[in-house]
Each structure stands twice: as structure tokens, then as C-alpha cells.
Amino acid sequence: MYEVKENLRILKDGTEITTYSRDVVSCNILEVEAGTTGYRGGDTGHGGRTYFRIQDAACTDMEIHSYTTRCGSNGFEVCLGGDCELEDHDSSFEIYHQGSGRGIQGGV
């Protein structure tokens, strides 16, 4: 079991979110952090905020590209290399789900 750290993130709009982070360790190491304000009953003007971060801490073969379509929609894509990266990113998405309101504090 790896240590879960509690963090406070302040988003660009001033919203404060409690997040939780931990390492995913294999041949490579990822740091995964996630948190949310929860549902607040609205769209971006009044609704909740969610934050997640996946960071290479050692030897992860990953590329991240952000893009904007011709219509102005934003997105990002992640390209992984290696079996450990596949397994670790699988784990990181499980941690994201826990951090976005499904019990990361007790279950990681």
C-alpha cells in the first residue's frame, strides 16, 4: 500500500479543491492526483470542478498532446509505450475514479 497524500489545489478561477495523490510503482513510476468539489447543480458557471493529474516520476514512456479542432473544440491525447505503462495507466485511472468522489482516502 502506498501513502496517499492530501493536497489543496487552487484552480485558475479561484476554486479550492482537496485532492489526493499517490505513486503507482512498477518498472516506471507515476504520480496520480485527483479531486473534485462534487456536484453543485450547474454548468461551468455554477457547477462543480474536477481536477486530475498524471505525472511521470521515473522512466515512463508517454507523450501528451493537446489540440484544438477546426471547430474550436479542445482535447488531449496520450500515447504510451510498453507493457508496464499500460498496466500503470490502468491503475492510474482507477485512482482517478476514487479521487473524483469514489473514496480515494480509504481505498488506495
N, C-alpha and C positions, 0 to 999 in steps of 0.2 A: 504494500500500500504506500503510495506516495503522498507527501504532505500537500494539503490543499491550503492555499493562501487566500485570504480575503483582501480585496483591494477596493479602492474607491476611484472611479473614473468620472471625470467631468467632461461632458461632450461639448462640442463647439457651441451649441445653443444654451449651455449653462446647466443642462440636466445632470444631476448626480446619480450614478448607478453603482450599486455594490456589485462587484464581480468576484468570481472565484477562479483561481488558476492552479494548474499543476503540470508537472512534466509527464510526458509519455516517453518512456525509455526503451530502446531496442538497440540495434546497431547504430541508429541515429537517435537524436533527442529533439523532441518538440516541446514547446511551452504552449499550452492551450489556456485561454482565458475567456470567460463568458459571463454575462449577467443581463438583467432586464429590470425595468421598473414594473413590469407586469402590465396587464391590460388597463387602459384608462378611458376606454369608451370613445375613441375617435380616430381620425386620420393623423397625419403628421403634425397638424396644428394643435391637437388636443390629446392624441393617443399616447400609448406607451413608447418606450425606447428600448432597443435591444442592442447589445454590443458583443462582438466576438473577435478574437484574435488568435491566430495560429502562427507561431514564430519558430524558425529553425534555431535550435540551441547548439546543435552539433551534427554535421555530416548529413543533412537531409538534402536529397536531390529533388528540389521543387522550383518551379518557375510560376510566378503570378503575373498576370497581365490584366490591366483594367482597360476598358474600351467604351466607346460611345458609338451607337449605331447611327445610320443616316437620319433616323427619325428622332434622335436625341436621347434615346434610352441608354442608361448606363448599365454596365455589367462587369464581371470579372471571371477569369478562368484560371484554373490551377492545373499544372502539368506535373506529374510525379514520375520518378524513375526508381525502380527497384521494388522488390517484394516487401521489405521492411517498411518502406514509405507507404505502400498500400495498407498494410496492417496498422501502422501507427496513425494514419489519417482516418481510418475506420474508427479507431479508438478515440481520436480527437473529436469526431462528430458525435460520438456517444457522450463525451464530456460536454460538448456544446449543448446538447439536448438537456442534460442535467442542469447546466448553468443557466439555461433560459427558462427556469421555473420548474424543473423536474427533480430537484433535490441534490444538487452537487455537493452541498455542505456535508451531508451524511453518507453519500453513496459512492464517492470516488475513491 
